Amino acid sequence: MSKLSTSAKVYLAIVFIVLYAPIFYLVFYSFNSGDSMTNFQSFTLDHYKAVFEDSRLLVILINTVIVALLSALISTIIGTLGAIGIVTVKDSKMRNTLLSLNNVLIVSPDVIIGASFLILFTMVGIKLGFASVLLAHVAFSVPIVVLMVLPKLLEMNKSLIDAALDLGASKKDVMMRVILPYIQPGIFAGFFLALTYSLDDFAVTFFVTGNGFSTLSVEIYSMARAGISLTVNAISGLVFFVTILVVVGYYFFTSRTSKRTGGQQ
Amino acid sequence: MQTKTSKSALFPYVLWIALFVIAPIALVVYYSLLDLHGNFTLNNYKSFFSSVYLKMTLSSFWYAFLITFFTLLISYPTAYFLTKTKHKQLWLLLIIIPSWINLLLKTYAFIGIFGLYGPINAAIEVFGFDPKQMLFTDISFVFVSVYIFIPFMILPIFNSLDRLNPTLIYAARDLGASAFTTFRRVVLPLTMDGVKSGIQVVFIPALSLFMITRLIAGNRVITLGTAIEQQFLVTQNWGMGSTIAVFLILFMVIIMLITGQKDKGGRVR
């Protein structure tokens, strides 16, 4: 392979700078003792303190985390079962239909998902608030879990199941001790992605959240519409920090499990 | 053998499909046929074809086109150079990380950056020009959208470039093709799949953006997404909102058919 020319390096450097500049800009001004994102006066942690002293914001933060964890858990269960079910469908036409229906929510724009769920919840009579937000997050996370688990199931050797059955394992044993351990990395990846989708979502939540319930994204939106507040900068500093931790943790985790399964083969 | 237990595993999943995939679409179509009082009507469709909505649809497409074009223009070289770096997976990860930061926070950053006293205006003043109001213009809207979409465009292009067999490039060069000809006749056609999926993941969301238009473009830019949000949450005219949603779904299907990779067998033209 040819070496990168200097101009190529400069180009890449500019792209990286542009990608990261706004994020660092936000975090930088979160330490500003002034109250705007323009002139930096002196270093302070006041805005971070304000985040942790604002009980309303803390409730919203807890709401966000609870919705993310619960919806990721429920959608992982439904999605994993769904993937196992899809694999057993022999009729290829039926299977393809299921798979295309699976992808509808992945490719649909958030606005359409949000609007159609708003109609659905209102018609069924689900009160807008925690329940509707949780259901919506479960709904759009399920297909992601399916897509993460399915490849693992497809690459699994069928004779593993046959061997277990021949050796006298019950169906439950086959499920718990052969299939689930084998597809475990896919399940974890699905859970993790569902978690990040839920934490990140704004548009769908914005449609199905009522007056009394709010998640972090929705709250940031209303704060941002009201104008610049360095509390938002402090929140973004925290979010950035947590994101980096999660990414590092995820890569550490996946590289460890792939090494482990690699060693077993 | 164990199909019975596995079939029952399918039950909650199929229920999910029925409730959250089929029912919502059916409901959107149903609501598009209702007027404000819940009476059956085709008026929503009639008003969609009035000049107001047609203009809005056209401008939405125009902005989505601009956003996709500039995103592609920046992303292709980036992905190309990335595949040639030493630790390319690490660099790719660094490109992807910003896409994990909440979209709202990144958009919010630009309110400060583009502000009248923000860093860009400060830089402009250094060169002796007057500061300009950059926020609430369509240029800032396109800029922020491109910024947001760059990682999503780079990823599929990077993957298709990475899969490209380098011997094909050596062969082209051995046979006397210039670097540019090699790129135009070998690299670009073979990575077209990546470009197509990149366009897909940028163009459809770009049609339906509503948060960036509100925060960055003021109310100067109205996309199909903004219109749907407006009809549902502000005007409370769910019928008209659903009608716009029906058309957005139609456009989405058309775009996916155009950019879809259905002719896998017919690689050679």
Chai-1 contact restraints between the chains, C-beta under 6 A:
chainA,res_idxA,chainB,res_idxB,connection_type,confidence,min_distance_angstrom,max_distance_angstrom,comment,restraint_id
A,M1,B,K84,contact,1.0,0.0,6.0,A-B,restraint_1
A,L4,B,K84,contact,1.0,0.0,6.0,A-B,restraint_2
A,A8,B,F81,contact,1.0,0.0,6.0,A-B,restraint_3
A,L12,B,F81,contact,1.0,0.0,6.0,A-B,restraint_4
A,V15,B,T78,contact,1.0,0.0,6.0,A-B,restraint_5
A,L19,B,P98,contact,1.0,0.0,6.0,A-B,restraint_6
A,P22,B,K106,contact,1.0,0.0,6.0,A-B,restraint_7
A,P22,B,A109,contact,1.0,0.0,6.0,A-B,restraint_8
A,I23,B,I101,contact,1.0,0.0,6.0,A-B,restraint_9
A,Y25,B,A109,contact,1.0,0.0,6.0,A-B,restraint_10
A,L26,B,A109,contact,1.0,0.0,6.0,A-B,restraint_11
A,M37,B,G112,contact,1.0,0.0,6.0,A-B,restraint_12
A,T38,B,Y117,contact,1.0,0.0,6.0,A-B,restraint_13
A,I78,B,P12,contact,1.0,0.0,6.0,A-B,restraint_14
A,I78,B,Y13,contact,1.0,0.0,6.0,A-B,restraint_15
A,I78,B,W16,contact,1.0,0.0,6.0,A-B,restraint_16
A,L81,B,A9,contact,1.0,0.0,6.0,A-B,restraint_17
A,L81,B,P12,contact,1.0,0.0,6.0,A-B,restraint_18
A,L81,B,Y13,contact,1.0,0.0,6.0,A-B,restraint_19
A,G82,B,Y13,contact,1.0,0.0,6.0,A-B,restraint_20
A,I84,B,S6,contact,1.0,0.0,6.0,A-B,restraint_21
A,I84,B,A9,contact,1.0,0.0,6.0,A-B,restraint_22
A,G85,B,S6,contact,1.0,0.0,6.0,A-B,restraint_23
A,G85,B,A9,contact,1.0,0.0,6.0,A-B,restraint_24
A,G85,B,L10,contact,1.0,0.0,6.0,A-B,restraint_25
A,G85,B,Y13,contact,1.0,0.0,6.0,A-B,restraint_26
A,T88,B,T3,contact,1.0,0.0,6.0,A-B,restraint_27
A,T88,B,S6,contact,1.0,0.0,6.0,A-B,restraint_28
A,L101,B,I17,contact,1.0,0.0,6.0,A-B,restraint_29
A,L101,B,V21,contact,1.0,0.0,6.0,A-B,restraint_30
A,V104,B,V21,contact,1.0,0.0,6.0,A-B,restraint_31
A,P109,B,S208,contact,1.0,0.0,6.0,A-B,restraint_32
A,V111,B,S208,contact,1.0,0.0,6.0,A-B,restraint_33
A,V111,B,F210,contact,1.0,0.0,6.0,A-B,restraint_34
A,V111,B,G225,contact,1.0,0.0,6.0,A-B,restraint_35
A,V111,B,I228,contact,1.0,0.0,6.0,A-B,restraint_36
A,I112,B,A245,contact,1.0,0.0,6.0,A-B,restraint_37
A,A115,B,I228,contact,1.0,0.0,6.0,A-B,restraint_38
A,A115,B,F232,contact,1.0,0.0,6.0,A-B,restraint_39
A,A115,B,A245,contact,1.0,0.0,6.0,A-B,restraint_40
A,S116,B,P24,contact,1.0,0.0,6.0,A-B,restraint_41
A,S116,B,V28,contact,1.0,0.0,6.0,A-B,restraint_42
A,I119,B,L27,contact,1.0,0.0,6.0,A-B,restraint_43
A,I119,B,Y31,contact,1.0,0.0,6.0,A-B,restraint_44
A,L120,B,P24,contact,1.0,0.0,6.0,A-B,restraint_45
A,L120,B,L27,contact,1.0,0.0,6.0,A-B,restraint_46
A,A139,B,F20,contact,1.0,0.0,6.0,A-B,restraint_47
A,V142,B,W16,contact,1.0,0.0,6.0,A-B,restraint_48
A,K171,B,Q2,contact,1.0,0.0,6.0,A-B,restraint_49
A,K171,B,T5,contact,1.0,0.0,6.0,A-B,restraint_50
A,D200,B,N102,contact,1.0,0.0,6.0,A-B,restraint_51
A,F202,B,L104,contact,1.0,0.0,6.0,A-B,restraint_52
A,S217,B,L104,contact,1.0,0.0,6.0,A-B,restraint_53
A,I220,B,L104,contact,1.0,0.0,6.0,A-B,restraint_54
A,Y221,B,L104,contact,1.0,0.0,6.0,A-B,restraint_55
A,A224,B,Y108,contact,1.0,0.0,6.0,A-B,restraint_56
A,A224,B,L215,contact,1.0,0.0,6.0,A-B,restraint_57
A,V232,B,Y108,contact,1.0,0.0,6.0,A-B,restraint_58
A,S236,B,L105,contact,1.0,0.0,6.0,A-B,restraint_59
A,V239,B,N102,contact,1.0,0.0,6.0,A-B,restraint_60
A,T243,B,W100,contact,1.0,0.0,6.0,A-B,restraint_61
A,T243,B,I101,contact,1.0,0.0,6.0,A-B,restraint_62
